[in-house]
Amino acid sequence: MAKKILIIEDETALADAMKVGLSDAGYEAETAYDGEEGINKVKSFAPDLVLLDLMLPKKDGMTILKEMRQETATAEIPVMILSQLSDTEKISEGVSLGVVGYLVKVDFSLAEVVEKVKKTLGE
């Protein structure tokens, strides 16, 4: 069965491109375009990995991450942060909450995202 990846990203073109790239690589990928939709999909979709933007409408990425870590069902789901920010304070806060990786949006290609996902999931 394909591993499930949830992309929580408000830039729809970027989220949709990542969904296509991950689907083409054999993953079952879903998208959420705001924080509220994102936390709901984390609970309903039960992904194997979440790609999480920090700057989101309705609920920001750090709030989602904290909520995930407080719920037994979602506490162990690996999270990789996607952001425009190369903000060391946010990176260290994410690390303290157990993120498995951090991608600055302008610095990566779709192939690199797929490669990082594979590495994170041990494939």
N, C-alpha and C positions, 0 to 999 in steps of 0.2 A: 504494500500500500504506500502511496506517495506521502512524503512528509508535507505537513501543512505550514505555510508561511502566511502571516498576516502583516500587511503593509499599512501602517497608520501614517498617512502623509496627506497634507492638504493641497499640495501642488498636484492636481489631477493628472497632468501629462506625465510627470515623473512617476507617480504611483502606478499609473496604467502601464507605462513602459517597463517598470520593474516587475509588474504582474506578468506581462507577456514573456519577459526574459526568464523569469523563474518557472513559469508554466512550460516554456520550451525546454527548460533543463530538467523537466520531469517532476516538478513540485506542484502541489495543489495550492495556488496562491489566491488570497482574497485581499480586498482593499477596504479601508475606511478613510473618509476624507475629513473627519473632525474627531476631537477627543472623546466626545460622548458616544458616537458610533463606534469608535475604536475600543473603548472599554467594554461595551456591550458585545462586540464581536470577539474579543478575547475570551469572554465567558461562553458564548454560544458556539464558536468555531473551534475552540480548544487547539490553538496552533502549536506546532513544535518549536517555532521561533517567531518572534515579533520584531519587525523592522519599524522603529518608532521615531518619528520626527519630534523635536522638542517644542517648536513653535506651532501650535495648533489652535484653531478656533474652538470655542466652547469649553475645552479642558486641555491644559498643556501636557506635554509629554512626561514631565517629572511627576505630575499629579497622577497620571495613568500608571507610571512605574510604581509609585508608592502604593496605590490601590491594589495593583497586581500582587505586590509583595505581602500585603496584609491578608489576602484571601488564600485559604489553603489550596483551592483548586488551581490557582494561577501563580502561586508563589515561586514555583520551580521552573516556569517557562523562561527559556533564555530570551534576552532582549538585546538587540543591537541598535544603538542610537544613530539616527540620520539627522544631520543638522547643517544649517548654514554657518553655525557658530563654531569657532575653534576656541570656545570659552573653557579655559582650564578649570574654573570653578564648577561649571556644569559637568565637565568630564569627570572630575573627582567625585562629585555627588552621585553621578551615575555609577561609577565604579563601586562606591560604598553600598549602592543598592543592587550590586551584582550584575551589571551589564556585561555582556560578553565581547562587545566590540563597539567601535565608534567610527562612523564615516562622515567626513565633512563633504556635503553634497557636491561642491564644485571640484572636488579632488578625485572622483572615482568614475569608472565606466560601468556599464551594465555587466560586462563580463567579470569585472572585479567584485561586484555585488554577489553574483552567482558563486564565484570562487570562495568568497568569505562565508557565504551561507553553507556551502558544502563542507568547508573546513570546520565551522562551528558545530555542524551536526555530525561531524566525524565521518563524512562520506568521501 
